Amino acid sequence: MGEHLTERRVVARVMVTNGAGELLLCHSRTGRAWVLPGGTLEPGEDLHAAAVREALEEAGVAIQVGALAYVQEFRSARRSEHVVEVVFWAQATADRPVDGAAGEAVEPLGPDGRPWQAWRIRDVDGPVRVCRWFTREEVASLPEPVYPEELRGPLWEGGGAVHLGVVHLGVVDLE
């Protein structure tokens, strides 16, 4: 089954919540889906350190990493790779991006009275992303794709770590 896969990557992601219990989601690189902040481990980096770094780089948010939430695997024929995502629960230390975060330009996009409910940030890898705090009900009713789809429901329960299985990606990737 994996005979055509030539690369393995480990990715750390975080399910970041704020003081109100809202979940942080960011647009994917293409802007076509809402995803959790995260990215590939750097050489010598551990999972917790990568999770903290990626939350700061992609969303500008400082976090405290908590328990393991889930593990998801991807096999992509197009990219000839096997990706293992390890996702942790995390708590934001503030409800807005950190001043001087890794992103070059951080701009509030939220409504009057709550300007930092959403923001635009340029992460260190280059893409400009929109990040936003969502309630459970808002995630469930988003018209755009949400990755993983289980964020629309059961993953909010926090009943212990799960393996979501293997996703075989075809031509379309969520990045």
C-alpha positions in Angstrom: 0.0 0.0 0.0 2.8 2.5 0.9 5.2 1.4 -1.8 4.8 4.6 -3.8 5.2 6.9 -0.8 8.7 8.5 -0.6 8.4 11.1 2.2 7.1 11.0 5.7 6.3 14.2 7.6 5.2 14.7 11.2 2.9 17.7 11.8 1.9 19.3 15.1 -1.4 21.1 15.3 -3.3 22.7 18.2 -7.0 23.0 19.1 -6.6 26.4 20.8 -9.4 27.7 23.0 -9.7 31.1 24.6 -11.2 32.1 28.0 -14.7 32.0 26.5 -14.3 28.4 25.2 -14.1 29.4 21.6 -11.9 27.5 19.1 -9.3 29.2 16.9 -9.4 28.4 13.3 -7.4 29.8 10.4 -7.8 29.8 6.7 -5.8 27.2 4.9 -3.0 28.3 2.6 -5.5 28.4 -0.3 -8.2 30.0 1.8 -10.7 27.3 0.8 -11.0 25.7 4.3 -10.8 26.5 8.0 -8.1 24.5 9.7 -6.3 24.3 13.1 -2.9 26.1 13.4 0.0 23.8 12.9 2.9 22.7 10.7 5.8 20.4 10.2 8.3 19.7 12.9 11.8 21.2 12.3 14.8 18.9 12.7 15.4 18.1 16.4 12.1 19.8 17.5 9.7 18.0 19.7 5.9 18.0 19.3 5.1 20.5 22.0 7.7 22.9 20.9 6.4 22.7 17.3 2.9 23.3 18.5 3.8 26.4 20.4 5.9 27.7 17.5 3.3 27.0 14.8 0.5 28.7 16.8 2.7 31.8 17.1 3.8 31.8 13.5 0.5 31.0 11.8 -1.9 32.8 14.1 0.2 35.1 16.3 -1.2 33.4 19.4 0.8 32.4 22.5 -0.4 29.1 24.0 0.0 26.6 26.7 -0.1 23.1 25.3 -2.4 20.5 27.0 -3.4 16.9 26.4 -3.3 15.0 23.2 -6.6 15.5 21.3 -6.2 13.2 18.2 -3.9 11.8 15.6 -4.8 11.8 11.9 -2.8 10.3 9.0 -2.8 11.3 5.3 -1.5 9.5 2.3 -1.1 11.7 -0.8 -0.5 10.0 -4.1 0.1 13.4 -5.8 2.8 14.4 -3.3 4.1 10.8 -2.7 4.0 11.4 1.1 2.6 10.0 4.3 1.8 12.7 6.8 1.1 12.0 10.5 -0.7 14.9 12.3 -0.5 15.0 16.1 -3.0 17.4 17.6 -3.0 18.8 21.1 -5.5 20.8 23.1 -4.1 24.2 24.0 -5.2 27.3 25.9 -4.5 30.8 24.5 -2.7 33.1 26.9 -4.7 36.0 25.5 -7.8 36.4 23.2 -5.8 38.3 20.6 -2.5 38.0 18.8 0.6 38.7 20.8 2.2 42.1 20.2 5.3 41.6 18.0 4.1 38.1 16.9 6.0 36.3 14.2 3.6 37.6 11.5 4.7 40.8 9.8 1.3 42.5 9.6 -1.6 41.8 12.0 -4.8 43.5 11.4 -8.1 43.2 13.4 -11.1 42.1 11.3 -13.7 41.6 14.0 -16.9 43.6 14.6 -17.1 46.8 16.7 -16.8 45.9 20.3 -14.8 42.8 19.5 -12.2 43.8 16.9 -9.9 40.8 17.7 -12.6 38.1 17.2 -10.9 37.8 13.8 -7.7 39.0 12.3 -5.5 38.9 9.3 -1.8 37.9 9.7 1.1 37.2 7.4 2.8 34.1 8.8 6.6 33.5 8.5 6.1 31.1 5.6 4.5 33.9 3.5 0.8 33.4 3.2 -1.6 35.9 4.6 -4.2 34.1 6.7 -7.5 35.1 8.4 -7.8 33.6 11.9 -10.9 33.7 14.0 -12.4 32.6 17.3 -15.5 30.4 16.7 -18.2 29.0 19.0 -19.1 25.4 18.7 -22.4 26.4 17.0 -20.5 28.7 14.5 -18.1 25.9 13.5 -21.0 23.5 13.0 -22.8 25.9 10.7 -19.8 27.1 8.6 -20.6 26.9 4.9 -16.8 26.5 4.0 -15.0 23.1 4.6 -13.6 22.6 8.1 -10.7 20.3 8.6 -11.1 17.8 10.2 -14.8 17.6 9.6 -15.1 16.1 13.2 -14.5 19.7 14.5 -18.2 20.3 13.7 -19.1 18.0 16.6 -17.5 15.1 18.4 -14.0 16.5 18.8 -15.3 19.3 21.1 -16.2 16.7 23.7 -12.6 16.2 24.8 -13.3 12.6 25.9 -9.7 11.4 25.3 -7.3 11.1 22.4 -8.5 9.3 19.3 -7.1 8.1 16.0 -9.2 9.6 13.2 -7.9 7.1 10.7 -6.1 7.4 7.4 -7.2 9.9 4.7 -6.2 9.0 1.2 -5.9 12.3 -0.6 -6.5 12.4 -4.3 -5.8 15.5 -6.5 -7.1 18.0 -4.0 -5.2 18.8 -0.8 -6.5 21.1 1.9 -3.4 23.2 2.4 
